Amino acid sequence: MSQDDSRLAASLRWRCRRGMRELDVLLSSWLAKRWPDADPELQQDFADLLDQEDDQLWDWLLGRTAPPASLGRIVSEVQAAGEDLRPDSR
């Protein structure tokens, strides 16, 4: 991993820290498991997702409201990563 990649990873880990523990877990899980293999467009979508407010993110990830089309794919990806965290999915 290059120095730039290390800085980016550290920055993203920091940005995954939210005001809600549940969001921290979901976002950090996706970053750890799926970021390395994600295509550049999906990586950018994840960075854009981190720019959103916590309450909006939570509603999207729980399916209470629909995300904008530009973030739909990454929201689905984070939701799928969250499914891996459920006790009954192991």
C-alpha positions as CSV (number, residue, x, y, z in Angstrom):
1,M,0.0,0.0,0.0
2,S,1.4,3.4,-1.0
3,Q,1.7,6.3,1.4
4,D,-1.2,8.0,-0.4
5,D,-3.3,4.9,-0.1
6,S,-2.5,4.7,3.6
7,R,-3.5,8.3,4.1
8,L,-6.7,7.8,2.2
9,A,-7.5,4.7,4.2
10,A,-6.9,6.5,7.5
11,S,-9.0,9.5,6.4
12,L,-11.9,7.2,5.4
13,R,-11.7,5.3,8.7
14,W,-11.9,8.6,10.5
15,R,-14.8,9.7,8.4
16,C,-16.7,6.5,9.2
17,R,-16.8,7.6,12.8
18,R,-20.2,9.0,13.2
19,G,-22.5,10.2,15.9
20,M,-24.3,6.8,15.9
21,R,-22.4,3.7,16.9
22,E,-24.6,1.7,14.5
23,L,-23.5,3.8,11.6
24,D,-19.9,3.5,12.7
25,V,-20.2,-0.3,12.6
26,L,-22.0,-0.4,9.2
27,L,-19.7,2.0,7.4
28,S,-16.5,0.7,8.9
29,S,-17.5,-2.9,8.0
30,W,-18.0,-2.0,4.4
31,L,-14.7,-0.1,4.3
32,A,-12.8,-3.0,5.8
33,K,-14.4,-5.8,3.7
34,R,-15.3,-4.3,0.4
35,W,-13.3,-1.1,-0.2
36,P,-10.1,-2.9,-1.4
37,D,-11.9,-4.7,-4.2
38,A,-14.4,-2.0,-5.1
39,D,-14.2,-0.3,-8.5
40,P,-13.1,3.4,-8.5
41,E,-16.6,4.6,-9.1
42,L,-18.0,2.7,-6.1
43,Q,-15.1,4.0,-4.0
44,Q,-16.0,7.6,-5.0
45,D,-19.7,6.9,-4.2
46,F,-18.6,5.7,-0.7
47,A,-16.6,8.9,-0.1
48,D,-19.7,10.9,-1.3
49,L,-21.9,8.8,1.1
50,L,-19.7,9.9,4.0
51,D,-20.5,13.5,3.2
52,Q,-24.1,13.0,4.1
53,E,-25.8,13.7,7.5
54,D,-26.2,10.8,10.0
55,D,-29.9,10.9,10.1
56,Q,-30.2,10.8,6.4
57,L,-27.7,7.9,6.1
58,W,-29.6,6.0,8.8
59,D,-32.9,6.4,7.0
60,W,-31.4,5.2,3.7
61,L,-29.6,2.2,5.3
62,L,-32.8,1.1,7.1
63,G,-34.8,1.5,3.9
64,R,-37.1,4.2,5.5
65,T,-36.4,6.6,2.6
66,A,-34.8,6.1,-0.8
67,P,-31.4,7.5,-1.4
68,P,-30.7,9.7,-4.5
69,A,-30.1,7.6,-7.6
70,S,-26.4,8.6,-7.5
71,L,-26.0,6.9,-4.1
72,G,-28.3,3.9,-4.6
73,R,-25.6,1.4,-5.5
74,I,-23.4,2.2,-2.5
75,V,-26.3,2.3,-0.1
76,S,-27.3,-1.2,-1.3
77,E,-23.7,-2.4,-0.9
78,V,-23.4,-1.0,2.7
79,Q,-26.8,-2.7,3.5
80,A,-25.5,-6.0,2.2
81,A,-22.3,-5.6,4.2
82,G,-24.5,-5.0,7.3
83,E,-26.3,-8.2,6.7
84,D,-23.0,-10.0,7.3
85,L,-23.0,-8.5,10.8
86,R,-26.3,-10.1,11.9
87,P,-25.9,-12.9,14.4
88,D,-28.2,-15.2,12.4
89,S,-26.2,-14.8,9.1
90,R,-23.1,-16.4,10.5
